[in-house]
């Protein structure tokens, strides 16, 4: 088939789109998509289900039935080879009689890490790797980051004027960006496992930190507040509305405040202090990774953004810019970093740029590998 590479790329594109359906819903697992096809004809599709089970391959095989025999399987991540809460997908593909497996990228999980491919090849199944790999790695960078570093991918999201101001001098911030940009921000929330703000933002803005778009209201992420000294009262919306809320706090935080929040149902994650006597955010991210989180969206405020940037803990930035200028007396998106040498400032490269109504949405990626 002379156009086989084009067919492979098209089917993998469909698998990637299917996999994105699981972003924000499948942690601690990766969000994988799968297409089963005979030539150009698709016989079944699957994607990782909420909670991480069933896996994409199992979903597609169940839908395909006998049509899976002799098919090509297009999957965005190497099929798993270990027994967990479900049998290995590599074994399921072998039993189903697929003829070929095309995978976008390997699985870095040490329980897999090439073993899925080896089992398939040992069973006589042709395996091809690396089709649209960059896209697959971008989509599942949270999973790769957690496996590689122990922490979730951290994406900083901010909505500012052209001169990077998030609020007027008095603190008023509604609304800097327009409806289209705000809707895009809510769709972004639906694709992340958790959303985090600092204590000041929680107290001043009294946010809900949910996804308020029709059809996506059940996709609201877990809420997290970085609140070292536990200034968040147990009556605050985030603590009292019945939805899960985690709080990162200092290990020496006031025990009475801690008890009151825990009685309200808040999960406290107590952290050591860093070398500067501040709550150790790097340790906090490792704790979030231990809890299974792979993708963390940080929405404010400037002090939290600065602390994460200074510690080199930001992997992506989603920057929404409104066509307005507020001036130097506005509230900056990022507090002081103390970067005296421009060459040592955190650097990112532009990944994507698009219009959102009258605003601009830019996605930036850190210059070092994710």
Secondary structure by P-SEA (a helix, b strand, c coil): ccaaaaaaaaaaaaaaaaaaccccccccccbbbbbbbccccccccccccccccccaaaaaaaaaccccccbbbbbcccccccccccccaaaaaaaacccbbbbccccccccccaaaaaaaaaabbbbbcccaaaaaaaaaaaaaaaaaccccbbbbbbbbccccccccccccccccccaaaaaaaaaaaaaccbbbbcaaaaaaaccccccccccccccccbbbbbcccccccccccccccccbbbbbbcccccaaaaaaaaaabbbbbbbbbcccccccaaaaaaaaaaacccbbbbcccaaaaaaaaaaccccccbbbbccccccccccccccccccccccccbbbbbccccccccbbbbbbbbcccc
